Amino acid sequence: MTTITITRLGHQGDGIADGPIFAARTLPGEVVSGRLEGRQLCDLKIETPAETRIKPPCPHYKSCGGCALQHASDAFVAGWKVDVVRQALAAQGITPTFRAIHTSPSRSRRRATLAARRTKKGVLVGFYARASDTITEIPGCILLSENLLAARAAIAALAEVGASRKGALAVTATTSEVGIDLSVQGGKPLDGPLQIALAAIAESHDLARLTWEDEVIVTRHAPVQRFGATVVTPPPGAFLQATPDGEAALLAAVKEATEGARRIIDLFAGCGTFALPLAAGAEVHAVEGSRAMTEALDYGWRHAHGLRRVTTEARDLFRNPVIAEDFSGFDAAVIDPPRAGAEAQATEIAAAKLPRIAYVSCNPVTFARDAKIFIQSGYVLNWVQVVDQFRWSAHVELAASFSLTHMAGQ
C-alpha cells in the first residue's frame, strides 16, 4: 500500500500528490492510501478527509462517471473553478477583476449524451463509469432535468431495435418547448424495417424529433428553442448551452459587455444564442461555420417581431477569419469559440480596434492566450464572470468584457 498527501487538484478534478501521483475523487489536504499503478493510485481509502469533503448527494456517484466533484462542498468547487481561470490568466501575466461565480442549480441540464447498450437481460441506459465502458443506470440522477431523465425510456426502446450487440449507442438528448429531441450515433445501418420501427418508437414516446446517424427519421413537432423573444429550430445535434440558467447568465454578461453598441458582429454564433436577443437593441451580423445553423438562425429572425436587422454568414472562422478591414462599421464583437479558442480571429479583432468585445469561453487556457492578444493591442480586461453550468464536473466556462484603453470605465 502507498500513502500520499493530496496537494492540489488537476484540471480534470483529480487529486494530485508529489511525484506526481494522481488519485481520483480526492481533495487537497487529504491523506489517502491505495495501490499504485504507474502514477495512478487505485483502490483508494481516505485516511484523513478534508474539511471540504461532503457526502455525495447523488445515489449513483460512486459508480457513475458523469460527475467528478460531488464529494466536495459547493463552496470549494466554486472557489476551485475560479482559481482555474485565475491561474490560466496569471500564466499570461493577467490579473483581472473577478465577479462572483454563477452556478446552475441541480436537475437543470437540458442537454446530455447518454449511452445505451443491449445486454442479455435487456438494455442499459445511462453514463459510463469512470475510465470504463461499463454503463451505469441513473434513475435517481440529480444532474439532468426531469424531462431529460424521463427520456431514458425512449432511449431504451431505440436500443432494443437499433443497437448491435457489439457496441453502444451515443444518444444526444435535448429538451425543447414541445418535447424531447434525440440524435443517435453508433446504431445499426438504417433500412426500411428499422426506419419503420424507429418512427413507431418516436410516436409511442411522443418525441419531438428523432435523428439516426444524421438522417432525420421523423419530426413530429419542430423542437424549438427560445433565444430572447425568438423561437428557433436548431438542426439535429446543434450546439446549445447546457442549462437555461447558465445561458441566461452568459447572455446577461454579453449584453453588459456590448451595452451601447449599435452594430454587433457575433462570431461562432451558433443558432443565435446571443445574436437574436442582442437584436432587440442593435443590428447584428452572425457568423457561424455551420450553414444549417445560420439558416435556422435566419429563419427564426425572419419570423420574429420587433428585432433589428440580423444578417448571417456561413464561414469557417479557423481557416478564414474575418479580417480587420471587414470589421469596419461594427462597434462591438461577441466571440464564443470552441475549446481551441480563436487565436487567428482574436488577432484580427484586436487589429480592428473595435471599442467593445464580449468573449465567452469554455477553456480558460485558450481564453487567457486570446486575452493576452487583446491586452497587448491596447484593450483592458474589465472583468471575468465564471459560469458553472456543468455542475459537479471539472468543466469551466466564463464570460469576459474587454474595451479599448481609452474607453475603460465608460
Sequence and secondary structure as in RCSB ss.txt:
>XXXX:A:sequence
MTTITITRLGHQGDGIADGPIFAARTLPGEVVSGRLEGRQLCDLKIETPAETRIKPPCPHYKSCGGCALQHASDA
FVAGWKVDVVRQALAAQGITPTFRAIHTSPSRSRRRATLAARRTKKGVLVGFYARASDTITEIPGCILLSENLLA
ARAAIAALAEVGASRKGALAVTATTSEVGIDLSVQGGKPLDGPLQIALAAIAESHDLARLTWEDEVIVTRHAPVQ
RFGATVVTPPPGAFLQATPDGEAALLAAVKEATEGARRIIDLFAGCGTFALPLAAGAEVHAVEGSRAMTEALDYG
WRHAHGLRRVTTEARDLFRNPVIAEDFSGFDAAVIDPPRAGAEAQATEIAAAKLPRIAYVSCNPVTFARDAKIFI
QSGYVLNWVQVVDQFRWSAHVELAASFSLTHMAGQ
>XXXX:A:secstr
 EEEE  EE TTS EEETTTEEETT  TT EEEEEEETTEEEEEEEEE  TTB   SSTTTTT  S S TTB HH
HHHHHHHHHHHHHHHTTT    EEEEEE  TT B EEEEEEEE SSSEEEEEE TTSS EEE TT SSB HHHHH
THHHHHHHHHHH  SSS EEEEEEEETTEEEEEEES     HHHHHHHHHHHHHTT SEEEETTEEEEESS   E
EETTEEE   TT    S HHHHHHHHHHHHHHTTT SEEEEES TTTTTHHHHTTTSEEEEEES HHHHHHHHHH
HHT SS   EEEEE  TTTS   GGGGTT  EEEE   TT  HHHHHHHHHHT SEEEEEES HHHHHHHHHHHH
HTTEEEEEEEEEE STTSS  EEEEEEEEGGGTT 
